Amino acid sequence: MRTSIQFKKGVLELCVLYLVQKKDRYGYELTQKVNKHIEIAEGALYPSLRRLVKDGYCSTYTQDSPDGPSRKYYHITNLGREYLDELLTEWDKFVVDVNNLREEEDRDE
């Protein structure tokens, strides 16, 4: 089944922040991690990363790579941790609300 592009866009920031709160990561690594669970296009992640940096939820730094050119790493900020907590709370409520709607409709059939 194909997941809606809008669903993916809506949850991408949450996924990125969740991953970078665990450890700093570079863009390609983030794309690979997300793609294990949610199929996204190669370049789909970078606009979200730019927005997260612009809004102060992530910061960046460059580090040399033993496998080639330097990599830009993303690090979650304190503001980003607060935002992630809000997103997770909203997500959990959203999932519960959708499941409640489905269960109610199934009972009413």
C-alpha positions as protocol buffer text, in pm:
chain_id: "A"
residue {
  index: 1
  type: MET
  ca { x: 0 y: 0 z: 0 }
}
residue {
  index: 2
  type: ARG
  ca { x: 124 y: 349 z: -86 }
}
residue {
  index: 3
  type: THR
  ca { x: 138 y: 594 z: 203 }
}
residue {
  index: 4
  type: SER
  ca { x: -3 y: 937 z: 128 }
}
residue {
  index: 5
  type: ILE
  ca { x: 257 y: 1204 z: 53 }
}
residue {
  index: 6
  type: GLN
  ca { x: 73 y: 1438 z: 292 }
}
residue {
  index: 7
  type: PHE
  ca { x: 99 y: 1182 z: 574 }
}
residue {
  index: 8
  type: LYS
  ca { x: 471 y: 1156 z: 512 }
}
residue {
  index: 9
  type: LYS
  ca { x: 525 y: 1532 z: 505 }
}
residue {
  index: 10
  type: GLY
  ca { x: 329 y: 1573 z: 826 }
}
residue {
  index: 11
  type: VAL
  ca { x: 528 y: 1318 z: 1020 }
}
residue {
  index: 12
  type: LEU
  ca { x: 875 y: 1373 z: 872 }
}
residue {
  index: 13
  type: GLU
  ca { x: 981 y: 1644 z: 1120 }
}
residue {
  index: 14
  type: LEU
  ca { x: 872 y: 1425 z: 1410 }
}
residue {
  index: 15
  type: CYS
  ca { x: 1077 y: 1133 z: 1274 }
}
residue {
  index: 16
  type: VAL
  ca { x: 1387 y: 1348 z: 1215 }
}
residue {
  index: 17
  type: LEU
  ca { x: 1375 y: 1507 z: 1559 }
}
residue {
  index: 18
  type: TYR
  ca { x: 1319 y: 1169 z: 1720 }
}
residue {
  index: 19
  type: LEU
  ca { x: 1626 y: 1027 z: 1543 }
}
residue {
  index: 20
  type: VAL
  ca { x: 1857 y: 1322 z: 1617 }
}
residue {
  index: 21
  type: GLN
  ca { x: 1758 y: 1329 z: 1982 }
}
residue {
  index: 22
  type: LYS
  ca { x: 1917 y: 983 z: 2009 }
}
residue {
  index: 23
  type: LYS
  ca { x: 2241 y: 1091 z: 1839 }
}
residue {
  index: 24
  type: ASP
  ca { x: 2367 y: 1350 z: 1593 }
}
residue {
  index: 25
  type: ARG
  ca { x: 2320 y: 1234 z: 1234 }
}
residue {
  index: 26
  type: TYR
  ca { x: 2399 y: 1353 z: 882 }
}
residue {
  index: 27
  type: GLY
  ca { x: 2140 y: 1394 z: 607 }
}
residue {
  index: 28
  type: TYR
  ca { x: 2201 y: 1075 z: 411 }
}
residue {
  index: 29
  type: GLU
  ca { x: 2204 y: 870 z: 731 }
}
residue {
  index: 30
  type: LEU
  ca { x: 1869 y: 1023 z: 831 }
}
residue {
  index: 31
  type: THR
  ca { x: 1723 y: 944 z: 489 }
}
residue {
  index: 32
  type: GLN
  ca { x: 1834 y: 582 z: 520 }
}
residue {
  index: 33
  type: LYS
  ca { x: 1694 y: 548 z: 874 }
}
residue {
  index: 34
  type: VAL
  ca { x: 1357 y: 695 z: 780 }
}
residue {
  index: 35
  type: ASN
  ca { x: 1342 y: 488 z: 459 }
}
residue {
  index: 36
  type: LYS
  ca { x: 1365 y: 168 z: 661 }
}
residue {
  index: 37
  type: HIS
  ca { x: 1012 y: 241 z: 783 }
}
residue {
  index: 38
  type: ILE
  ca { x: 862 y: 516 z: 567 }
}
residue {
  index: 39
  type: GLU
  ca { x: 951 y: 534 z: 199 }
}
residue {
  index: 40
  type: ILE
  ca { x: 1060 y: 887 z: 109 }
}
residue {
  index: 41
  type: ALA
  ca { x: 1230 y: 1032 z: -197 }
}
residue {
  index: 42
  type: GLU
  ca { x: 1603 y: 1095 z: -173 }
}
residue {
  index: 43
  type: GLY
  ca { x: 1571 y: 1476 z: -154 }
}
residue {
  index: 44
  type: ALA
  ca { x: 1248 y: 1492 z: 48 }
}
residue {
  index: 45
  type: LEU
  ca { x: 1424 y: 1518 z: 381 }
}
residue {
  index: 46
  type: TYR
  ca { x: 1643 y: 1820 z: 311 }
}
residue {
  index: 47
  type: PRO
  ca { x: 1368 y: 2087 z: 306 }
}
residue {
  index: 48
  type: SER
  ca { x: 1255 y: 1960 z: 648 }
}
residue {
  index: 49
  type: LEU
  ca { x: 1611 y: 1972 z: 779 }
}
residue {
  index: 50
  type: ARG
  ca { x: 1655 y: 2331 z: 656 }
}
residue {
  index: 51
  type: ARG
  ca { x: 1327 y: 2429 z: 822 }
}
residue {
  index: 52
  type: LEU
  ca { x: 1425 y: 2263 z: 1152 }
}
residue {
  index: 53
  type: VAL
  ca { x: 1755 y: 2456 z: 1152 }
}
residue {
  index: 54
  type: LYS
  ca { x: 1588 y: 2783 z: 1050 }
}
residue {
  index: 55
  type: ASP
  ca { x: 1331 y: 2748 z: 1330 }
}
residue {
  index: 56
  type: GLY
  ca { x: 1601 y: 2673 z: 1589 }
}
residue {
  index: 57
  type: TYR
  ca { x: 1503 y: 2311 z: 1654 }
}
residue {
  index: 58
  type: CYS
  ca { x: 1833 y: 2177 z: 1522 }
}
residue {
  index: 59
  type: SER
  ca { x: 2182 y: 2310 z: 1480 }
}
residue {
  index: 60
  type: THR
  ca { x: 2450 y: 2185 z: 1242 }
}
residue {
  index: 61
  type: TYR
  ca { x: 2820 y: 2125 z: 1242 }
}
residue {
  index: 62
  type: THR
  ca { x: 3061 y: 1978 z: 987 }
}
residue {
  index: 63
  type: GLN
  ca { x: 3283 y: 1683 z: 1062 }
}
residue {
  index: 64
  type: ASP
  ca { x: 3545 y: 1509 z: 850 }
}
residue {
  index: 65
  type: SER
  ca { x: 3447 y: 1168 z: 719 }
}
residue {
  index: 66
  type: PRO
  ca { x: 3688 y: 877 z: 674 }
}
residue {
  index: 67
  type: ASP
  ca { x: 3478 y: 770 z: 373 }
}
residue {
  index: 68
  type: GLY
  ca { x: 3496 y: 1088 z: 167 }
}
residue {
  index: 69
  type: PRO
  ca { x: 3405 y: 1456 z: 199 }
}
residue {
  index: 70
  type: SER
  ca { x: 3305 y: 1626 z: 523 }
}
residue {
  index: 71
  type: ARG
  ca { x: 2951 y: 1567 z: 645 }
}
residue {
  index: 72
  type: LYS
  ca { x: 2700 y: 1811 z: 788 }
}
residue {
  index: 73
  type: TYR
  ca { x: 2560 y: 1672 z: 1113 }
}
residue {
  index: 74
  type: TYR
  ca { x: 2231 y: 1773 z: 1272 }
}
residue {
  index: 75
  type: HIS
  ca { x: 2202 y: 1817 z: 1647 }
}
residue {
  index: 76
  type: ILE
  ca { x: 1876 y: 1872 z: 1834 }
}
residue {
  index: 77
  type: THR
  ca { x: 1858 y: 2190 z: 2044 }
}
residue {
  index: 78
  type: ASN
  ca { x: 1675 y: 2236 z: 2373 }
}
residue {
  index: 79
  type: LEU
  ca { x: 1400 y: 2413 z: 2180 }
}
residue {
  index: 80
  type: GLY
  ca { x: 1392 y: 2112 z: 1946 }
}
residue {
  index: 81
  type: ARG
  ca { x: 1348 y: 1875 z: 2241 }
}
residue {
  index: 82
  type: GLU
  ca { x: 1052 y: 2079 z: 2363 }
}
residue {
  index: 83
  type: TYR
  ca { x: 905 y: 2082 z: 2013 }
}
residue {
  index: 84
  type: LEU
  ca { x: 956 y: 1706 z: 1981 }
}
residue {
  index: 85
  type: ASP
  ca { x: 772 y: 1651 z: 2310 }
}
residue {
  index: 86
  type: GLU
  ca { x: 482 y: 1859 z: 2175 }
}
residue {
  index: 87
  type: LEU
  ca { x: 480 y: 1669 z: 1845 }
}
residue {
  index: 88
  type: LEU
  ca { x: 484 y: 1332 z: 2019 }
}
residue {
  index: 89
  type: THR
  ca { x: 196 y: 1435 z: 2245 }
}
residue {
  index: 90
  type: GLU
  ca { x: -4 y: 1558 z: 1944 }
}
residue {
  index: 91
  type: TRP
  ca { x: 80 y: 1241 z: 1748 }
}
residue {
  index: 92
  type: ASP
  ca { x: -24 y: 1009 z: 2032 }
}
residue {
  index: 93
  type: LYS
  ca { x: -354 y: 1197 z: 2073 }
}
residue {
  index: 94
  type: PHE
  ca { x: -415 y: 1193 z: 1699 }
}
residue {
  index: 95
  type: VAL
  ca { x: -360 y: 817 z: 1675 }
}
residue {
  index: 96
  type: VAL
  ca { x: -593 y: 755 z: 1972 }
}
residue {
  index: 97
  type: ASP
  ca { x: -861 y: 982 z: 1824 }
}
residue {
  index: 98
  type: VAL
  ca { x: -848 y: 813 z: 1483 }
}
residue {
  index: 99
  type: ASN
  ca { x: -862 y: 468 z: 1641 }
}
residue {
  index: 100
  type: ASN
  ca { x: -1153 y: 574 z: 1861 }
}
residue {
  index: 101
  type: LEU
  ca { x: -1341 y: 699 z: 1556 }
}
residue {
  index: 102
  type: ARG
  ca { x: -1280 y: 370 z: 1374 }
}
residue {
  index: 103
  type: GLU
  ca { x: -1385 y: 160 z: 1674 }
}
residue {
  index: 104
  type: GLU
  ca { x: -1700 y: 366 z: 1725 }
}
residue {
  index: 105
  type: GLU
  ca { x: -1798 y: 333 z: 1361 }
}
residue {
  index: 106
  type: ASP
  ca { x: -1727 y: -42 z: 1364 }
}
residue {
  index: 107
  type: ARG
  ca { x: -1954 y: -84 z: 1669 }
}
residue {
  index: 108
  type: ASP
  ca { x: -2233 y: 118 z: 1502 }
}
residue {
  index: 109
  type: GLU
  ca { x: -2241 y: -97 z: 1188 }
}
